[in-house]
């Protein structure tokens, strides 16, 4: 685990938010905005399911829509992800 003061220094030295996120992710060894369970190929499949779901089922809210996409992705054999993770993947891809 990296000490928060060290991470704060990376953020303080960065000119933009994207630079700060990239520096922190380099230190932690994590890709930006991708849940640990999800690979890039799976993310593209989730985006495809999302596009297909948009036209198929109406939803009450964003959370409900992300829940529908998560259920459809799970039924197609992708790892079980939370609606919040689905939302992050879709926002990062768009």
Phi and psi restraints in degrees (value plus and minus 20) as a CYANA .aco file:
   2 UNK   PHI    -109.0   -69.0
   2 UNK   PSI     116.9   156.9
   3 UNK   PHI     -84.9   -44.9
   3 UNK   PSI     117.0   157.0
   4 UNK   PHI     -77.8   -37.8
   4 UNK   PSI     -50.6   -10.6
   5 UNK   PHI     -85.1   -45.1
   5 UNK   PSI     -55.6   -15.6
   6 UNK   PHI     -87.9   -47.9
   6 UNK   PSI     -64.1   -24.1
   7 UNK   PHI     -83.0   -43.0
   7 UNK   PSI     -58.6   -18.6
   8 UNK   PHI     -81.5   -41.5
   8 UNK   PSI     -58.0   -18.0
   9 UNK   PHI     -84.5   -44.5
   9 UNK   PSI     -59.8   -19.8
  10 UNK   PHI     -81.7   -41.7
  10 UNK   PSI     -62.5   -22.5
  11 UNK   PHI     -87.1   -47.1
  11 UNK   PSI     -60.3   -20.3
  12 UNK   PHI     -86.5   -46.5
  12 UNK   PSI     -52.9   -12.9
  13 UNK   PHI     -99.8   -59.8
  13 UNK   PSI     -32.0     8.0
  14 UNK   PHI    -104.7   -64.7
  14 UNK   PSI     125.0   165.0
  15 UNK   PHI    -104.5   -64.5
  15 UNK   PSI     -53.7   -13.7
  16 UNK   PHI    -146.9  -106.9
  16 UNK   PSI     145.7   185.7
  17 UNK   PHI     -83.6   -43.6
  17 UNK   PSI     -58.1   -18.1
  18 UNK   PHI     -83.3   -43.3
  18 UNK   PSI     -60.1   -20.1
  19 UNK   PHI     -82.3   -42.3
  19 UNK   PSI     -62.5   -22.5
  20 UNK   PHI     -82.9   -42.9
  20 UNK   PSI     -65.3   -25.3
  21 UNK   PHI     -82.8   -42.8
  21 UNK   PSI     -63.1   -23.1
  22 UNK   PHI     -82.1   -42.1
  22 UNK   PSI     -62.7   -22.7
  23 UNK   PHI     -85.4   -45.4
  23 UNK   PSI     -64.4   -24.4
  24 UNK   PHI     -84.3   -44.3
  24 UNK   PSI     -62.4   -22.4
  25 UNK   PHI     -85.6   -45.6
  25 UNK   PSI     -54.2   -14.2
  26 UNK   PHI     -83.8   -43.8
  26 UNK   PSI     -62.2   -22.2
  27 UNK   PHI     -86.5   -46.5
  27 UNK   PSI     -64.1   -24.1
  28 UNK   PHI    -100.8   -60.8
  28 UNK   PSI     -38.3     1.7
  29 UNK   PHI      56.8    96.8
  29 UNK   PSI      11.6    51.6
  30 UNK   PHI    -134.9   -94.9
  30 UNK   PSI     125.4   165.4
  31 UNK   PHI     -94.9   -54.9
  31 UNK   PSI     133.3   173.3
  32 UNK   PHI     -91.9   -51.9
  32 UNK   PSI     106.3   146.3
  33 UNK   PHI      36.2    76.2
  33 UNK   PSI      11.5    51.5
  34 UNK   PHI    -141.0  -101.0
  34 UNK   PSI     103.5   143.5
  35 UNK   PHI     -79.0   -39.0
  35 UNK   PSI     127.8   167.8
  36 UNK   PHI     -79.0   -39.0
  36 UNK   PSI     -53.2   -13.2
  37 UNK   PHI     -96.2   -56.2
  37 UNK   PSI     -34.3     5.7
  38 UNK   PHI    -125.9   -85.9
  38 UNK   PSI     107.6   147.6
  39 UNK   PHI    -114.3   -74.3
  39 UNK   PSI     147.5   187.5
  40 UNK   PHI     -85.0   -45.0
  40 UNK   PSI     -55.7   -15.7
  41 UNK   PHI     -85.1   -45.1
  41 UNK   PSI     -58.3   -18.3
  42 UNK   PHI     -88.5   -48.5
  42 UNK   PSI     -55.2   -15.2
  43 UNK   PHI     -82.6   -42.6
  43 UNK   PSI     -60.5   -20.5
  44 UNK   PHI     -86.7   -46.7
  44 UNK   PSI     -55.2   -15.2
  45 UNK   PHI     -86.3   -46.3
  45 UNK   PSI     -57.6   -17.6
  46 UNK   PHI     -85.1   -45.1
  46 UNK   PSI     -58.4   -18.4
  47 UNK   PHI     -84.1   -44.1
  47 UNK   PSI     -61.2   -21.2
  48 UNK   PHI     -82.4   -42.4
  48 UNK   PSI     -64.8   -24.8
  49 UNK   PHI     -81.8   -41.8
  49 UNK   PSI     -59.2   -19.2
  50 UNK   PHI     -81.4   -41.4
  50 UNK   PSI     -66.3   -26.3
  51 UNK   PHI     -83.0   -43.0
  51 UNK   PSI     -60.0   -20.0
  52 UNK   PHI     -87.7   -47.7
  52 UNK   PSI     -60.0   -20.0
  53 UNK   PHI     -89.1   -49.1
  53 UNK   PSI     -52.3   -12.3
  54 UNK   PHI     -75.4   -35.4
  54 UNK   PSI     -63.6   -23.6
  55 UNK   PHI    -105.1   -65.1
  55 UNK   PSI     -36.3     3.7
  56 UNK   PHI    -110.6   -70.6
  56 UNK   PSI     -66.6   -26.6
  57 UNK   PHI    -145.6  -105.6
  57 UNK   PSI     111.2   151.2
  58 UNK   PHI     -95.1   -55.1
  58 UNK   PSI     130.9   170.9
  59 UNK   PHI    -151.6  -111.6
  59 UNK   PSI     133.5   173.5
  60 UNK   PHI     -98.9   -58.9
  60 UNK   PSI     -52.6   -12.6
  61 UNK   PHI    -173.9  -133.9
  61 UNK   PSI     153.5   193.5
  62 UNK   PHI     -81.8   -41.8
  62 UNK   PSI     -63.0   -23.0
  63 UNK   PHI     -80.4   -40.4
  63 UNK   PSI     -63.9   -23.9
  64 UNK   PHI     -82.9   -42.9
  64 UNK   PSI     -60.6   -20.6
  65 UNK   PHI     -83.4   -43.4
  65 UNK   PSI     -66.0   -26.0
  66 UNK   PHI     -84.4   -44.4
  66 UNK   PSI     -54.1   -14.1
  67 UNK   PHI     -85.1   -45.1
  67 UNK   PSI     -61.7   -21.7
  68 UNK   PHI     -82.6   -42.6
  68 UNK   PSI     -63.1   -23.1
  69 UNK   PHI     -84.0   -44.0
  69 UNK   PSI     -61.5   -21.5
  70 UNK   PHI     -82.0   -42.0
  70 UNK   PSI     -63.4   -23.4
  71 UNK   PHI     -84.6   -44.6
  71 UNK   PSI     -62.4   -22.4
  72 UNK   PHI     -85.8   -45.8
  72 UNK   PSI     -61.0   -21.0
  73 UNK   PHI     -83.5   -43.5
  73 UNK   PSI     -61.9   -21.9
  74 UNK   PHI     -84.2   -44.2
  74 UNK   PSI     -59.2   -19.2
  75 UNK   PHI     -89.0   -49.0
  75 UNK   PSI     -41.6    -1.6
  76 UNK   PHI    -112.7   -72.7
  76 UNK   PSI     -12.7    27.3
  77 UNK   PHI      75.0   115.0
  77 UNK   PSI     -13.0    27.0
  78 UNK   PHI    -102.8   -62.8
  78 UNK   PSI     140.8   180.8
  79 UNK   PHI     -83.1   -43.1
  79 UNK   PSI     130.1   170.1
  80 UNK   PHI     -90.9   -50.9
  80 UNK   PSI     100.0   140.0
  81 UNK   PHI    -143.1  -103.1
  81 UNK   PSI     131.7   171.7
  82 UNK   PHI     -94.8   -54.8
  82 UNK   PSI     138.7   178.7
  83 UNK   PHI     -77.2   -37.2
  83 UNK   PSI     -55.1   -15.1
  84 UNK   PHI     -84.7   -44.7
  84 UNK   PSI     -61.2   -21.2
  85 UNK   PHI     -84.8   -44.8
  85 UNK   PSI     -60.2   -20.2
  86 UNK   PHI     -80.4   -40.4
  86 UNK   PSI     -64.7   -24.7
  87 UNK   PHI     -79.3   -39.3
  87 UNK   PSI     -62.3   -22.3
  88 UNK   PHI     -84.6   -44.6
  88 UNK   PSI     -61.1   -21.1
  89 UNK   PHI     -83.2   -43.2
  89 UNK   PSI     -66.9   -26.9
  90 UNK   PHI     -85.8   -45.8
  90 UNK   PSI     -59.4   -19.4
  91 UNK   PHI     -86.7   -46.7
  91 UNK   PSI     -56.3   -16.3
  92 UNK   PHI     -90.8   -50.8
  92 UNK   PSI     -52.2   -12.2
  93 UNK   PHI    -100.7   -60.7
  93 UNK   PSI     -46.5    -6.5
